[in-house]
Amino acid sequence: MLLISHLPMEMKWVSKSAFFKIPLVGWLMWLARDIKLVRGAEGGGAHVYRESRDRLDSKVSVMLFPEGTRSASGELGDFKDGAFRIAIAAGAPILPLAVHGTRSALVKHDWRFGPSTATVRVLEPIPTDGLTKADVPELRDRVRSLIVDARRDLAEA
């Protein structure tokens, strides 16, 4: 939520259902109409796809982490295709964000927030006009590479 509050546009984020259960945080996410992902639920992915397309069609940006989960090591995981399929289907540009320093803010498998100093670099938008599902792997890998490079720069700064 803090990440979203610093961006110059209206944005909803896709989050696993567990975050919606955290006192106050979950209530604020529900009020903001963020998108709940219920992992393992039948139709969970389709629900996220529909809700994301609805927001994008209404000119509201959608934030999600394409690796799908935080890694215990803090390293960037492999990207899944969903975010890129949604962006291409909606004709929405992708605005990659490189985030560094949040590992201690919310440790994996712990619901408590810890102290952290984070740095975010907003990269150049990547248009999806004219792309098709066949372009998903190349787009996914390109975006991941850009974020990996930017995170490395942030870590060295």
LOZA-345055 format. One record per residue (C-alpha): chain; residue in three letters; z negated, y, x negated. Coordinates in nm, 2 decimals. Example, Ala and Ser with C-alpha at 12.3 -4.5 7.8 and 13.67 -1.06 7.14 Angstrom:
+---+-----+--------+--------+--------+
| c |   r |     c3 |     c2 |     c1 |
+---+-----+--------+--------+--------+
| A | Ala |  -0.78 |  -0.45 |  -1.23 |
| A | Ser |  -0.71 |  -0.11 |  -1.37 |
+---+-----+--------+--------+--------+
//
This chain:
+---+-----+--------+--------+--------+
| c |   r |     c3 |     c2 |     c1 |
+---+-----+--------+--------+--------+
| A | Met |   0.00 |   0.00 |   0.00 |
| A | Leu |  -0.08 |   0.24 |  -0.28 |
| A | Leu |   0.26 |   0.17 |  -0.43 |
| A | Ile |   0.43 |   0.25 |  -0.10 |
| A | Ser |   0.23 |   0.57 |  -0.05 |
| A | His |   0.39 |   0.72 |  -0.37 |
| A | Leu |   0.75 |   0.67 |  -0.27 |
| A | Pro |   0.95 |   0.95 |  -0.11 |
| A | Met |   1.06 |   0.75 |   0.20 |
| A | Glu |   0.93 |   0.56 |   0.49 |
| A | Met |   0.88 |   0.20 |   0.39 |
| A | Lys |   0.74 |  -0.12 |   0.53 |
| A | Trp |   0.65 |  -0.41 |   0.31 |
| A | Val |   0.67 |  -0.79 |   0.35 |
| A | Ser |   0.34 |  -0.96 |   0.28 |
| A | Lys |   0.19 |  -1.30 |   0.32 |
| A | Ser |  -0.03 |  -1.34 |   0.62 |
| A | Ala |  -0.35 |  -1.36 |   0.41 |
| A | Phe |  -0.33 |  -0.99 |   0.33 |
| A | Phe |  -0.33 |  -0.91 |   0.70 |
| A | Lys |  -0.67 |  -1.08 |   0.72 |
| A | Ile |  -0.84 |  -0.85 |   0.46 |
| A | Pro |  -1.08 |  -0.61 |   0.64 |
| A | Leu |  -0.94 |  -0.26 |   0.67 |
| A | Val |  -0.63 |  -0.34 |   0.46 |
| A | Gly |  -0.49 |  -0.59 |   0.72 |
| A | Trp |  -0.56 |  -0.35 |   1.00 |
| A | Leu |  -0.38 |  -0.07 |   0.82 |
| A | Met |  -0.09 |  -0.30 |   0.75 |
| A | Trp |  -0.07 |  -0.40 |   1.12 |
| A | Leu |  -0.08 |  -0.04 |   1.23 |
| A | Ala |   0.19 |   0.05 |   0.98 |
| A | Arg |   0.41 |  -0.23 |   1.12 |
| A | Asp |   0.44 |  -0.40 |   0.79 |
| A | Ile |   0.61 |  -0.74 |   0.80 |
| A | Lys |   0.39 |  -1.05 |   0.80 |
| A | Leu |   0.52 |  -1.37 |   0.63 |
| A | Val |   0.36 |  -1.68 |   0.75 |
| A | Arg |   0.44 |  -1.94 |   0.48 |
| A | Gly |   0.51 |  -2.29 |   0.60 |
| A | Ala |   0.54 |  -2.18 |   0.96 |
| A | Glu |   0.85 |  -2.29 |   1.14 |
| A | Gly |   1.08 |  -1.99 |   1.16 |
| A | Gly |   0.87 |  -1.78 |   0.92 |
| A | Gly |   1.16 |  -1.69 |   0.69 |
| A | Ala |   1.38 |  -1.62 |   0.99 |
| A | His |   1.11 |  -1.39 |   1.13 |
| A | Val |   1.10 |  -1.19 |   0.81 |
| A | Tyr |   1.48 |  -1.18 |   0.80 |
| A | Arg |   1.50 |  -1.04 |   1.16 |
| A | Glu |   1.21 |  -0.79 |   1.11 |
| A | Ser |   1.35 |  -0.67 |   0.78 |
| A | Arg |   1.70 |  -0.62 |   0.93 |
| A | Asp |   1.55 |  -0.44 |   1.22 |
| A | Arg |   1.37 |  -0.19 |   0.99 |
| A | Leu |   1.68 |  -0.15 |   0.77 |
| A | Asp |   1.90 |  -0.09 |   1.07 |
| A | Ser |   1.66 |   0.18 |   1.17 |
| A | Lys |   1.69 |   0.34 |   0.83 |
| A | Val |   1.34 |   0.23 |   0.72 |
| A | Ser |   1.32 |   0.08 |   0.38 |
| A | Val |   1.16 |  -0.26 |   0.32 |
| A | Met |   0.97 |  -0.35 |   0.01 |
| A | Leu |   0.92 |  -0.70 |  -0.10 |
| A | Phe |   0.86 |  -0.88 |  -0.42 |
| A | Pro |   1.16 |  -1.12 |  -0.47 |
| A | Glu |   0.96 |  -1.37 |  -0.67 |
| A | Gly |   0.76 |  -1.44 |  -0.35 |
| A | Thr |   0.42 |  -1.45 |  -0.51 |
| A | Arg |   0.22 |  -1.32 |  -0.80 |
| A | Ser |   0.20 |  -1.54 |  -1.11 |
| A | Ala |  -0.14 |  -1.63 |  -1.26 |
| A | Ser |  -0.01 |  -1.51 |  -1.60 |
| A | Gly |   0.11 |  -1.18 |  -1.48 |
| A | Glu |   0.46 |  -1.25 |  -1.60 |
| A | Leu |   0.75 |  -1.19 |  -1.36 |
| A | Gly |   0.85 |  -1.51 |  -1.18 |
| A | Asp |   1.19 |  -1.64 |  -1.08 |
| A | Phe |   1.35 |  -1.44 |  -0.80 |
| A | Lys |   1.43 |  -1.60 |  -0.47 |
| A | Asp |   1.75 |  -1.52 |  -0.28 |
| A | Gly |   1.60 |  -1.38 |   0.05 |
| A | Ala |   1.56 |  -1.01 |  -0.05 |
| A | Phe |   1.92 |  -1.00 |  -0.17 |
| A | Arg |   2.06 |  -1.18 |   0.13 |
| A | Ile |   1.88 |  -0.93 |   0.36 |
| A | Ala |   2.01 |  -0.63 |   0.16 |
| A | Ile |   2.37 |  -0.75 |   0.15 |
| A | Ala |   2.36 |  -0.84 |   0.53 |
| A | Ala |   2.23 |  -0.49 |   0.61 |
| A | Gly |   2.45 |  -0.31 |   0.36 |
| A | Ala |   2.13 |  -0.16 |   0.21 |
| A | Pro |   2.10 |  -0.05 |  -0.15 |
| A | Ile |   1.84 |  -0.22 |  -0.36 |
| A | Leu |   1.59 |   0.01 |  -0.53 |
| A | Pro |   1.43 |  -0.19 |  -0.81 |
| A | Leu |   1.08 |  -0.10 |  -0.91 |
| A | Ala |   0.93 |  -0.21 |  -1.24 |
| A | Val |   0.55 |  -0.25 |  -1.21 |
| A | His |   0.32 |  -0.29 |  -1.50 |
| A | Gly |  -0.06 |  -0.32 |  -1.52 |
| A | Thr |  -0.15 |  -0.45 |  -1.18 |
| A | Arg |  -0.26 |  -0.80 |  -1.28 |
| A | Ser |  -0.64 |  -0.71 |  -1.26 |
| A | Ala |  -0.60 |  -0.51 |  -0.94 |
| A | Leu |  -0.57 |  -0.82 |  -0.73 |
| A | Val |  -0.62 |  -1.14 |  -0.92 |
| A | Lys |  -0.43 |  -1.44 |  -0.79 |
| A | His |  -0.65 |  -1.65 |  -0.56 |
| A | Asp |  -0.91 |  -1.37 |  -0.52 |
| A | Trp |  -0.92 |  -1.13 |  -0.23 |
| A | Arg |  -1.12 |  -0.86 |  -0.41 |
| A | Phe |  -0.96 |  -0.56 |  -0.57 |
| A | Gly |  -1.05 |  -0.49 |  -0.93 |
| A | Pro |  -1.00 |  -0.19 |  -1.16 |
| A | Ser |  -0.65 |  -0.13 |  -1.28 |
| A | Thr |  -0.42 |   0.13 |  -1.42 |
| A | Ala |  -0.07 |   0.07 |  -1.31 |
| A | Thr |   0.26 |   0.22 |  -1.41 |
| A | Val |   0.57 |   0.21 |  -1.19 |
| A | Arg |   0.92 |   0.29 |  -1.29 |
| A | Val |   1.17 |   0.35 |  -1.02 |
| A | Leu |   1.51 |   0.23 |  -1.14 |
| A | Glu |   1.86 |   0.34 |  -1.02 |
| A | Pro |   1.96 |   0.22 |  -0.68 |
| A | Ile |   2.21 |  -0.07 |  -0.67 |
| A | Pro |   2.46 |  -0.06 |  -0.39 |
| A | Thr |   2.54 |  -0.37 |  -0.19 |
| A | Asp |   2.85 |  -0.24 |  -0.02 |
| A | Gly |   3.13 |  -0.50 |  -0.02 |
| A | Leu |   2.90 |  -0.78 |  -0.14 |
| A | Thr |   2.88 |  -1.11 |   0.03 |
| A | Lys |   2.65 |  -1.41 |   0.02 |
| A | Ala |   2.85 |  -1.54 |  -0.27 |
| A | Asp |   2.74 |  -1.24 |  -0.48 |
| A | Val |   2.36 |  -1.32 |  -0.43 |
| A | Pro |   2.30 |  -1.52 |  -0.75 |
| A | Glu |   2.47 |  -1.25 |  -0.97 |
| A | Leu |   2.29 |  -0.96 |  -0.79 |
| A | Arg |   1.96 |  -1.14 |  -0.81 |
| A | Asp |   1.99 |  -1.21 |  -1.18 |
| A | Arg |   2.11 |  -0.86 |  -1.25 |
| A | Val |   1.81 |  -0.70 |  -1.07 |
| A | Arg |   1.56 |  -0.93 |  -1.24 |
| A | Ser |   1.71 |  -0.85 |  -1.58 |
| A | Leu |   1.68 |  -0.48 |  -1.52 |
| A | Ile |   1.32 |  -0.51 |  -1.41 |
| A | Val |   1.22 |  -0.74 |  -1.70 |
| A | Asp |   1.37 |  -0.48 |  -1.94 |
| A | Ala |   1.19 |  -0.19 |  -1.77 |
| A | Arg |   0.86 |  -0.38 |  -1.77 |
| A | Arg |   0.89 |  -0.45 |  -2.14 |
| A | Asp |   0.95 |  -0.08 |  -2.20 |
| A | Leu |   0.64 |   0.01 |  -1.99 |
| A | Ala |   0.42 |  -0.24 |  -2.18 |
| A | Glu |   0.53 |  -0.09 |  -2.51 |
| A | Ala |   0.47 |   0.27 |  -2.40 |
+---+-----+--------+--------+--------+
//
